Structures are given as structure tokens and as C-alpha cells.
Amino acid sequence: MTPDHWRSIEALYYAALQLTGEPRSELLRGADPKVRSPVEAMLAQVASAVLDRPAWEQAATSIEARTLGTRRRGDAGSL
């Protein structure tokens, strides 16, 4: 990837972050497909970000899920 190509991706990405819905779609449709594709992938990651809440809340939820899952699978008779 050339520096110019990366700058184009970066510029489109930050411009798209400022928009939602149809304006964002229009912006992306008008972009070069070689630039649009990686930008769409990055935007999808942002949309499904794991840390959409503080890390300590995420960790607590993850630990609870693993603990409950182990209890359910491991020793259902003692529940």
C-alpha cells in the first residue's frame, strides 16, 4: 500500500465517521472501490466494537458468563 493510497483511505474513513445513514452511504458510493472497501471494513469494526462500555464492565460480564457456563455444563445435578 502506497502512502498516497493510505492517505486516501484515512481521509475517507474520518469523513465517513462524521456521517451516518444515507449521507455516509452516498459518500462511500462515490469513492474509489479500492479505497472504499478497507474503509467499509474499518467502519464495520467500529460499529461492532467490543469496548462499547468500560473495560471493567466487559470483564465482569465475561467472567460471569464463563462461570455460569461452567456450572451449567459441569455439574448440573448440584444446581
Jmol script that loads the backbone (N, CA, C; Angstrom):
load data "model"
ATOM      1  N   MET A   1       0.856  -1.167   0.000  1.00  0.00           N
ATOM      2  CA  MET A   1       0.000   0.000   0.000  1.00  0.00           C
ATOM      3  C   MET A   1       0.905   1.234   0.000  1.00  0.00           C
ATOM      4  N   THR A   2       0.649   2.107  -0.928  1.00  0.00           N
ATOM      5  CA  THR A   2       1.464   3.316  -1.027  1.00  0.00           C
ATOM      6  C   THR A   2       1.005   4.341  -0.003  1.00  0.00           C
ATOM      7  N   PRO A   3       1.856   5.284   0.344  1.00  0.00           N
ATOM      8  CA  PRO A   3       1.456   6.334   1.278  1.00  0.00           C
ATOM      9  C   PRO A   3       0.248   7.134   0.774  1.00  0.00           C
ATOM     10  N   ASP A   4       0.183   7.387  -0.525  1.00  0.00           N
ATOM     11  CA  ASP A   4      -0.964   8.117  -1.068  1.00  0.00           C
ATOM     12  C   ASP A   4      -2.260   7.320  -0.924  1.00  0.00           C
ATOM     13  N   HIS A   5      -2.165   6.024  -1.170  1.00  0.00           N
ATOM     14  CA  HIS A   5      -3.354   5.167  -1.022  1.00  0.00           C
ATOM     15  C   HIS A   5      -3.817   5.164   0.437  1.00  0.00           C
ATOM     16  N   TRP A   6      -2.883   5.039   1.357  1.00  0.00           N
ATOM     17  CA  TRP A   6      -3.230   5.047   2.773  1.00  0.00           C
ATOM     18  C   TRP A   6      -3.858   6.385   3.165  1.00  0.00           C
ATOM     19  N   ARG A   7      -3.318   7.497   2.674  1.00  0.00           N
ATOM     20  CA  ARG A   7      -3.891   8.808   2.987  1.00  0.00           C
ATOM     21  C   ARG A   7      -5.322   8.924   2.468  1.00  0.00           C
ATOM     22  N   SER A   8      -5.585   8.354   1.303  1.00  0.00           N
ATOM     23  CA  SER A   8      -6.946   8.363   0.752  1.00  0.00           C
ATOM     24  C   SER A   8      -7.896   7.563   1.632  1.00  0.00           C
ATOM     25  N   ILE A   9      -7.434   6.410   2.097  1.00  0.00           N
ATOM     26  CA  ILE A   9      -8.247   5.583   2.997  1.00  0.00           C
ATOM     27  C   ILE A   9      -8.516   6.331   4.294  1.00  0.00           C
ATOM     28  N   GLU A  10      -7.482   6.907   4.839  1.00  0.00           N
ATOM     29  CA  GLU A  10      -7.612   7.636   6.099  1.00  0.00           C
ATOM     30  C   GLU A  10      -8.578   8.815   5.964  1.00  0.00           C
ATOM     31  N   ALA A  11      -8.465   9.570   4.893  1.00  0.00           N
ATOM     32  CA  ALA A  11      -9.338  10.726   4.687  1.00  0.00           C
ATOM     33  C   ALA A  11     -10.797  10.293   4.553  1.00  0.00           C
ATOM     34  N   LEU A  12     -11.053   9.241   3.777  1.00  0.00           N
ATOM     35  CA  LEU A  12     -12.423   8.756   3.611  1.00  0.00           C
ATOM     36  C   LEU A  12     -12.961   8.205   4.928  1.00  0.00           C
ATOM     37  N   TYR A  13     -12.143   7.489   5.652  1.00  0.00           N
ATOM     38  CA  TYR A  13     -12.564   6.913   6.938  1.00  0.00           C
ATOM     39  C   TYR A  13     -13.010   8.005   7.899  1.00  0.00           C
ATOM     40  N   TYR A  14     -12.189   9.025   8.079  1.00  0.00           N
ATOM     41  CA  TYR A  14     -12.546  10.082   9.026  1.00  0.00           C
ATOM     42  C   TYR A  14     -13.733  10.899   8.542  1.00  0.00           C
ATOM     43  N   ALA A  15     -13.864  11.073   7.249  1.00  0.00           N
ATOM     44  CA  ALA A  15     -15.036  11.774   6.715  1.00  0.00           C
ATOM     45  C   ALA A  15     -16.300  10.945   6.961  1.00  0.00           C
ATOM     46  N   ALA A  16     -16.208   9.636   6.746  1.00  0.00           N
ATOM     47  CA  ALA A  16     -17.361   8.757   6.935  1.00  0.00           C
ATOM     48  C   ALA A  16     -17.762   8.658   8.402  1.00  0.00           C
ATOM     49  N   LEU A  17     -16.807   8.724   9.308  1.00  0.00           N
ATOM     50  CA  LEU A  17     -17.126   8.673  10.733  1.00  0.00           C
ATOM     51  C   LEU A  17     -18.011   9.829  11.164  1.00  0.00           C
ATOM     52  N   GLN A  18     -17.912  10.940  10.459  1.00  0.00           N
ATOM     53  CA  GLN A  18     -18.692  12.128  10.814  1.00  0.00           C
ATOM     54  C   GLN A  18     -20.136  12.033  10.328  1.00  0.00           C
ATOM     55  N   LEU A  19     -20.438  11.035   9.511  1.00  0.00           N
ATOM     56  CA  LEU A  19     -21.756  10.900   8.908  1.00  0.00           C
ATOM     57  C   LEU A  19     -22.426   9.600   9.342  1.00  0.00           C
ATOM     58  N   THR A  20     -23.735   9.543   9.161  1.00  0.00           N
ATOM     59  CA  THR A  20     -24.489   8.317   9.398  1.00  0.00           C
ATOM     60  C   THR A  20     -25.534   8.174   8.302  1.00  0.00           C
ATOM     61  N   GLY A  21     -26.103   7.003   8.209  1.00  0.00           N
ATOM     62  CA  GLY A  21     -27.219   6.764   7.304  1.00  0.00           C
ATOM     63  C   GLY A  21     -26.904   7.030   5.844  1.00  0.00           C
ATOM     64  N   GLU A  22     -27.867   7.667   5.178  1.00  0.00           N
ATOM     65  CA  GLU A  22     -27.761   7.910   3.740  1.00  0.00           C
ATOM     66  C   GLU A  22     -26.591   8.816   3.362  1.00  0.00           C
ATOM     67  N   PRO A  23     -26.306   9.894   4.115  1.00  0.00           N
ATOM     68  CA  PRO A  23     -25.133  10.697   3.749  1.00  0.00           C
ATOM     69  C   PRO A  23     -23.838   9.896   3.742  1.00  0.00           C
ATOM     70  N   ARG A  24     -23.680   8.991   4.708  1.00  0.00           N
ATOM     71  CA  ARG A  24     -22.477   8.147   4.737  1.00  0.00           C
ATOM     72  C   ARG A  24     -22.470   7.208   3.540  1.00  0.00           C
ATOM     73  N   SER A  25     -23.610   6.611   3.238  1.00  0.00           N
ATOM     74  CA  SER A  25     -23.708   5.702   2.100  1.00  0.00           C
ATOM     75  C   SER A  25     -23.370   6.405   0.794  1.00  0.00           C
ATOM     76  N   GLU A  26     -23.870   7.611   0.629  1.00  0.00           N
ATOM     77  CA  GLU A  26     -23.571   8.386  -0.577  1.00  0.00           C
ATOM     78  C   GLU A  26     -22.077   8.672  -0.692  1.00  0.00           C
ATOM     79  N   LEU A  27     -21.470   9.064   0.416  1.00  0.00           N
ATOM     80  CA  LEU A  27     -20.033   9.333   0.415  1.00  0.00           C
ATOM     81  C   LEU A  27     -19.252   8.097  -0.015  1.00  0.00           C
ATOM     82  N   LEU A  28     -19.601   6.952   0.553  1.00  0.00           N
ATOM     83  CA  LEU A  28     -18.888   5.716   0.246  1.00  0.00           C
ATOM     84  C   LEU A  28     -19.132   5.259  -1.197  1.00  0.00           C
ATOM     85  N   ARG A  29     -20.366   5.422  -1.675  1.00  0.00           N
ATOM     86  CA  ARG A  29     -20.665   5.038  -3.066  1.00  0.00           C
ATOM     87  C   ARG A  29     -19.837   5.835  -4.062  1.00  0.00           C
ATOM     88  N   GLY A  30     -19.548   7.078  -3.737  1.00  0.00           N
ATOM     89  CA  GLY A  30     -18.792   7.930  -4.638  1.00  0.00           C
ATOM     90  C   GLY A  30     -17.288   7.721  -4.597  1.00  0.00           C
ATOM     91  N   ALA A  31     -16.835   6.875  -3.683  1.00  0.00           N
ATOM     92  CA  ALA A  31     -15.386   6.661  -3.514  1.00  0.00           C
ATOM     93  C   ALA A  31     -14.878   5.551  -4.420  1.00  0.00           C
ATOM     94  N   ASP A  32     -13.601   5.588  -4.698  1.00  0.00           N
ATOM     95  CA  ASP A  32     -12.912   4.543  -5.447  1.00  0.00           C
ATOM     96  C   ASP A  32     -13.071   3.217  -4.684  1.00  0.00           C
ATOM     97  N   PRO A  33     -13.509   2.156  -5.349  1.00  0.00           N
ATOM     98  CA  PRO A  33     -13.697   0.871  -4.666  1.00  0.00           C
ATOM     99  C   PRO A  33     -12.457   0.369  -3.923  1.00  0.00           C
ATOM    100  N   LYS A  34     -11.268   0.695  -4.413  1.00  0.00           N
ATOM    101  CA  LYS A  34     -10.039   0.256  -3.752  1.00  0.00           C
ATOM    102  C   LYS A  34      -9.818   1.002  -2.435  1.00  0.00           C
ATOM    103  N   VAL A  35     -10.439   2.144  -2.314  1.00  0.00           N
ATOM    104  CA  VAL A  35     -10.379   2.920  -1.071  1.00  0.00           C
ATOM    105  C   VAL A  35     -11.589   2.575  -0.211  1.00  0.00           C
ATOM    106  N   ARG A  36     -12.744   2.436  -0.835  1.00  0.00           N
ATOM    107  CA  ARG A  36     -13.995   2.194  -0.114  1.00  0.00           C
ATOM    108  C   ARG A  36     -13.972   0.877   0.655  1.00  0.00           C
ATOM    109  N   SER A  37     -13.458  -0.181   0.047  1.00  0.00           N
ATOM    110  CA  SER A  37     -13.503  -1.498   0.675  1.00  0.00           C
ATOM    111  C   SER A  37     -12.829  -1.545   2.053  1.00  0.00           C
ATOM    112  N   PRO A  38     -11.592  -1.086   2.186  1.00  0.00           N
ATOM    113  CA  PRO A  38     -10.987  -1.112   3.527  1.00  0.00           C
ATOM    114  C   PRO A  38     -11.680  -0.169   4.506  1.00  0.00           C
ATOM    115  N   VAL A  39     -12.219   0.929   3.999  1.00  0.00           N
ATOM    116  CA  VAL A  39     -12.924   1.861   4.875  1.00  0.00           C
ATOM    117  C   VAL A  39     -14.199   1.209   5.405  1.00  0.00           C
ATOM    118  N   GLU A  40     -14.928   0.530   4.545  1.00  0.00           N
ATOM    119  CA  GLU A  40     -16.140  -0.167   4.995  1.00  0.00           C
ATOM    120  C   GLU A  40     -15.799  -1.224   6.041  1.00  0.00           C
ATOM    121  N   ALA A  41     -14.688  -1.908   5.870  1.00  0.00           N
ATOM    122  CA  ALA A  41     -14.267  -2.916   6.852  1.00  0.00           C
ATOM    123  C   ALA A  41     -13.948  -2.263   8.197  1.00  0.00           C
ATOM    124  N   MET A  42     -13.260  -1.135   8.161  1.00  0.00           N
ATOM    125  CA  MET A  42     -12.930  -0.443   9.417  1.00  0.00           C
ATOM    126  C   MET A  42     -14.188   0.092  10.084  1.00  0.00           C
ATOM    127  N   LEU A  43     -15.120   0.619   9.306  1.00  0.00           N
ATOM    128  CA  LEU A  43     -16.366   1.131   9.874  1.00  0.00           C
ATOM    129  C   LEU A  43     -17.191   0.010  10.500  1.00  0.00           C
ATOM    130  N   ALA A  44     -17.155  -1.162   9.891  1.00  0.00           N
ATOM    131  CA  ALA A  44     -17.866  -2.314  10.457  1.00  0.00           C
ATOM    132  C   ALA A  44     -17.274  -2.707  11.801  1.00  0.00           C
ATOM    133  N   GLN A  45     -15.952  -2.623  11.924  1.00  0.00           N
ATOM    134  CA  GLN A  45     -15.319  -2.938  13.211  1.00  0.00           C
ATOM    135  C   GLN A  45     -15.712  -1.931  14.271  1.00  0.00           C
ATOM    136  N   VAL A  46     -15.787  -0.666  13.889  1.00  0.00           N
ATOM    137  CA  VAL A  46     -16.186   0.376  14.835  1.00  0.00           C
ATOM    138  C   VAL A  46     -17.610   0.116  15.296  1.00  0.00           C
ATOM    139  N   ALA A  47     -18.475  -0.265  14.368  1.00  0.00           N
ATOM    140  CA  ALA A  47     -19.879  -0.499  14.694  1.00  0.00           C
ATOM    141  C   ALA A  47     -20.071  -1.678  15.644  1.00  0.00           C
ATOM    142  N   SER A  48     -19.174  -2.635  15.608  1.00  0.00           N
ATOM    143  CA  SER A  48     -19.302  -3.805  16.472  1.00  0.00           C
ATOM    144  C   SER A  48     -18.216  -3.838  17.541  1.00  0.00           C
ATOM    145  N   ALA A  49     -17.771  -2.688  17.957  1.00  0.00           N
ATOM    146  CA  ALA A  49     -16.668  -2.602  18.920  1.00  0.00           C
ATOM    147  C   ALA A  49     -17.015  -3.316  20.219  1.00  0.00           C
ATOM    148  N   VAL A  50     -16.060  -4.082  20.712  1.00  0.00           N
ATOM    149  CA  VAL A  50     -16.237  -4.809  21.965  1.00  0.00           C
ATOM    150  C   VAL A  50     -16.282  -3.836  23.139  1.00  0.00           C
ATOM    151  N   LEU A  51     -15.465  -2.824  23.094  1.00  0.00           N
ATOM    152  CA  LEU A  51     -15.393  -1.894  24.221  1.00  0.00           C
ATOM    153  C   LEU A  51     -16.364  -0.735  24.057  1.00  0.00           C
ATOM    154  N   ASP A  52     -17.643  -1.068  23.945  1.00  0.00           N
ATOM    155  CA  ASP A  52     -18.650  -0.039  23.890  1.00  0.00           C
ATOM    156  C   ASP A  52     -19.100   0.368  25.297  1.00  0.00           C
ATOM    157  N   ARG A  53     -18.418  -0.195  26.270  1.00  0.00           N
ATOM    158  CA  ARG A  53     -18.606   0.165  27.679  1.00  0.00           C
ATOM    159  C   ARG A  53     -17.262  -0.010  28.368  1.00  0.00           C
ATOM    160  N   PRO A  54     -17.135   0.484  29.588  1.00  0.00           N
ATOM    161  CA  PRO A  54     -15.838   0.398  30.259  1.00  0.00           C
ATOM    162  C   PRO A  54     -15.311  -1.039  30.329  1.00  0.00           C
ATOM    163  N   ALA A  55     -14.002  -1.175  30.242  1.00  0.00           N
ATOM    164  CA  ALA A  55     -13.363  -2.491  30.211  1.00  0.00           C
ATOM    165  C   ALA A  55     -13.690  -3.329  31.441  1.00  0.00           C
ATOM    166  N   TRP A  56     -13.780  -2.702  32.611  1.00  0.00           N
ATOM    167  CA  TRP A  56     -14.060  -3.488  33.825  1.00  0.00           C
ATOM    168  C   TRP A  56     -15.471  -4.077  33.776  1.00  0.00           C
ATOM    169  N   GLU A  57     -16.436  -3.397  33.145  1.00  0.00           N
ATOM    170  CA  GLU A  57     -17.773  -3.971  32.996  1.00  0.00           C
ATOM    171  C   GLU A  57     -17.738  -5.134  32.012  1.00  0.00           C
ATOM    172  N   GLN A  58     -16.996  -4.972  30.929  1.00  0.00           N
ATOM    173  CA  GLN A  58     -16.858  -6.034  29.936  1.00  0.00           C
ATOM    174  C   GLN A  58     -16.237  -7.268  30.569  1.00  0.00           C
ATOM    175  N   ALA A  59     -15.201  -7.074  31.365  1.00  0.00           N
ATOM    176  CA  ALA A  59     -14.520  -8.197  32.006  1.00  0.00           C
ATOM    177  C   ALA A  59     -15.446  -8.906  32.989  1.00  0.00           C
ATOM    178  N   ALA A  60     -16.198  -8.143  33.761  1.00  0.00           N
ATOM    179  CA  ALA A  60     -17.107  -8.742  34.739  1.00  0.00           C
ATOM    180  C   ALA A  60     -18.161  -9.591  34.042  1.00  0.00           C
ATOM    181  N   THR A  61     -18.718  -9.084  32.967  1.00  0.00           N
ATOM    182  CA  THR A  61     -19.725  -9.829  32.212  1.00  0.00           C
ATOM    183  C   THR A  61     -19.127 -11.103  31.633  1.00  0.00           C
ATOM    184  N   SER A  62     -17.923 -11.018  31.109  1.00  0.00           N
ATOM    185  CA  SER A  62     -17.265 -12.170  30.524  1.00  0.00           C
ATOM    186  C   SER A  62     -16.987 -13.238  31.580  1.00  0.00           C
ATOM    187  N   ILE A  63     -16.520 -12.820  32.747  1.00  0.00           N
ATOM    188  CA  ILE A  63     -16.227 -13.766  33.837  1.00  0.00           C
ATOM    189  C   ILE A  63     -17.513 -14.432  34.312  1.00  0.00           C
ATOM    190  N   GLU A  64     -18.591 -13.651  34.464  1.00  0.00           N
ATOM    191  CA  GLU A  64     -19.873 -14.223  34.888  1.00  0.00           C
ATOM    192  C   GLU A  64     -20.359 -15.257  33.881  1.00  0.00           C
ATOM    193  N   ALA A  65     -20.275 -14.946  32.610  1.00  0.00           N
ATOM    194  CA  ALA A  65     -20.746 -15.865  31.571  1.00  0.00           C
ATOM    195  C   ALA A  65     -19.955 -17.166  31.600  1.00  0.00           C
ATOM    196  N   ARG A  66     -18.639 -17.063  31.748  1.00  0.00           N
ATOM    197  CA  ARG A  66     -17.818 -18.278  31.786  1.00  0.00           C
ATOM    198  C   ARG A  66     -18.126 -19.095  33.038  1.00  0.00           C
ATOM    199  N   THR A  67     -18.313 -18.434  34.161  1.00  0.00           N
ATOM    200  CA  THR A  67     -18.593 -19.141  35.408  1.00  0.00           C
ATOM    201  C   THR A  67     -19.941 -19.843  35.329  1.00  0.00           C
ATOM    202  N   LEU A  68     -20.970 -19.138  34.865  1.00  0.00           N
ATOM    203  CA  LEU A  68     -22.288 -19.750  34.744  1.00  0.00           C
ATOM    204  C   LEU A  68     -22.279 -20.886  33.733  1.00  0.00           C
ATOM    205  N   GLY A  69     -21.572 -20.695  32.632  1.00  0.00           N
ATOM    206  CA  GLY A  69     -21.489 -21.739  31.615  1.00  0.00           C
ATOM    207  C   GLY A  69     -20.824 -22.992  32.144  1.00  0.00           C
ATOM    208  N   THR A  70     -19.795 -22.834  32.960  1.00  0.00           N
ATOM    209  CA  THR A  70     -19.087 -23.973  33.541  1.00  0.00           C
ATOM    210  C   THR A  70     -19.991 -24.703  34.518  1.00  0.00           C
ATOM    211  N   ARG A  71     -20.715 -23.957  35.323  1.00  0.00           N
ATOM    212  CA  ARG A  71     -21.621 -24.599  36.283  1.00  0.00           C
ATOM    213  C   ARG A  71     -22.722 -25.373  35.577  1.00  0.00           C
ATOM    214  N   ARG A  72     -23.259 -24.791  34.525  1.00  0.00           N
ATOM    215  CA  ARG A  72     -24.325 -25.469  33.798  1.00  0.00           C
ATOM    216  C   ARG A  72     -23.837 -26.737  33.126  1.00  0.00           C
ATOM    217  N   ARG A  73     -22.649 -26.696  32.555  1.00  0.00           N
ATOM    218  CA  ARG A  73     -22.124 -27.848  31.832  1.00  0.00           C
ATOM    219  C   ARG A  73     -21.503 -28.871  32.778  1.00  0.00           C
ATOM    220  N   GLY A  74     -20.855 -28.388  33.815  1.00  0.00           N
ATOM    221  CA  GLY A  74     -20.033 -29.273  34.651  1.00  0.00           C
ATOM    222  C   GLY A  74     -20.791 -30.094  35.662  1.00  0.00           C
ATOM    223  N   ASP A  75     -21.722 -29.507  36.370  1.00  0.00           N
ATOM    224  CA  ASP A  75     -22.358 -30.225  37.460  1.00  0.00           C
ATOM    225  C   ASP A  75     -23.808 -29.812  37.579  1.00  0.00           C
ATOM    226  N   ALA A  76     -24.604 -30.143  36.605  1.00  0.00           N
ATOM    227  CA  ALA A  76     -25.998 -29.743  36.571  1.00  0.00           C
ATOM    228  C   ALA A  76     -26.776 -30.354  37.737  1.00  0.00           C
ATOM    229  N   GLY A  77     -26.360 -31.494  38.260  1.00  0.00           N
ATOM    230  CA  GLY A  77     -27.059 -32.144  39.342  1.00  0.00           C
ATOM    231  C   GLY A  77     -27.012 -31.395  40.647  1.00  0.00           C
ATOM    232  N   SER A  78     -25.995 -30.550  40.871  1.00  0.00           N
ATOM    233  CA  SER A  78     -25.867 -29.863  42.153  1.00  0.00           C
ATOM    234  C   SER A  78     -26.552 -28.517  42.143  1.00  0.00           C
ATOM    235  N   LEU A  79     -27.148 -28.127  41.015  1.00  0.00           N
ATOM    236  CA  LEU A  79     -27.857 -26.848  40.983  1.00  0.00           C
ATOM    237  C   LEU A  79     -29.168 -27.054  41.568  1.00  0.00           C
TER     238      LEU A  79
END
end "model"
wireframe off; spacefill off
backbone 0.3
color backbone group
